[in-house]
Amino acid sequence: MADSRETVDIDGLRGGERPADGAARAARPFLSIWFRCCNAYGRVYKEADGARYAGRCPRCGASLTVRVGPGGTSQRAFEAW
């Protein structure tokens, strides 16, 4: 019997192999956000210029921008009202 599932070929994962640490995977800085508007978690990713993080609520699409300040913080989880 033929397999009716569709397959997707993802670069770096051909043949069921996982990429080696650091290979085919670049660390992309993000913040974890609890979007209170929809009671959902999401990620906002750092922009290419490094001045801000930007993203949207995964349910309603509300946009969020977080500036990167001079002092910064080590905190990586936040709530968006």
Protein Blocks (a to p, Z undefined) as FASTA:
>chain_A
ZZfbdcdddehiaghiacdehiapacddddddddfklopaddddddfklpaccdddfklo
pacdddddfkopabfbdcdZZ
